[in-house]
Structures are given as C-alpha cells and as structure tokens.
Amino acid sequence: MATKQQLHDLIERLPENEIATVYRLLAGLLADPLWIASVTAPVDQEPYTPEQQADDAEAQAAIDRGEGISHAQMLREFGLK
C-alpha cells in the first residue's frame, strides 16, 4: 500500500502541464462513494463453488445464444431511459 509521502513524491515529479489532470482525477475519485467503497472493501474470502461456476457457465451460454434482454430494455425497466 502506498503512503501519502509516496504520493507527494509522485506529485512533485509531475510536469506542470499534468497537474490539472491529476487534480481532477483525484477530486473525482474522492467524490465518488462507490469508488471509495470498492477500493476499501475487504477481499472476498469465500470460495467460488462448483455450483456457482455451473450457474455462471449456464448464464454465459444463454448470453452466447442471444437469450435475455438488451441493455436498453433493462434501462427502460428500471426507468433509466
């Protein structure tokens, strides 16, 4: 895990013309609670069971056959489009 000092050292090495880009990137990351939760969440320690693998394989096969609903239809169902 990087330290704040290591981050400061990297920032000191940035070319002047990249400072605004890095600032926007960091500000965006800090403003996004989902991102923060995803990078601070503990690693899932539960095993990937044979049953789960079979379910995932079945789902992928259905997608490969063209079954299911489109992304646009899913958005409509959730009132997002």
N, C-alpha and C positions, 0 to 999 in steps of 0.2 A: 504494500500500500504506500502510495506516495505521501510525502509530508507537505505541509504548507511551505516550508523552506524550499523544497524541491520545485514546487510550483512557482514560487517567487524567482528562483534561479532561471527557470524557463522563460518567465515573463521578461526578465532583464535581458535575455538573449534575443527577444523578438525584434524584428525590423520595425521601425516606426510605422511603416505603411500597413502593418498587420495588427496593430494594437486595437483598432476599432473593431475588426472582425472577431478577434478573440474576446473582446469585451462583450459583444453581442452574444456570442456563443455561451459564455459563462453566465451572463444575465438570464438568457433563455433557459438554461439548464436549472438554475436556481429557482426560477419562477414556475417550473413545471413539477407539481407534486407527484404526478405519476412517474416521471423520470426519477425523482428523488427516491420514491418508494422502491422502484425496480432495482436501483443500484445499491440500496442499503438493505434489501431483503436478504434473509439468510438463504443459503443454498439448500435446495430441496434434497433431503437425505433419503427419501423413500425410494425403494427400488421400482424400476419400470417392469411391471409384472408381465408374464406371458399373456394374460388376459387383456391387459392394456395394449400390448403390441398387436394382438389379434384384432382388437377393436380399431386401432389406428390403421392397420393394413386394410381392413374391410372398408373403412371410410375413404381411404385413398383410392381403392379400387372403384368405389362408387363415383368419386370425382372423375377418375380416368374414363369412366363410361359415360360421363356427361350428366350424371344424375345430380339432384339437388336444386338449389335455387341460385340465381345470379346475385352478384354483389349489389347491383342496382335494386333488385327486388327485396333483398334483405334491408337495405337502407330505407326503402319505402315502408316496409313492415314496421320498422322502428320509428317511423315518422321523421327520418333524417333527410329525406329528399322529396 
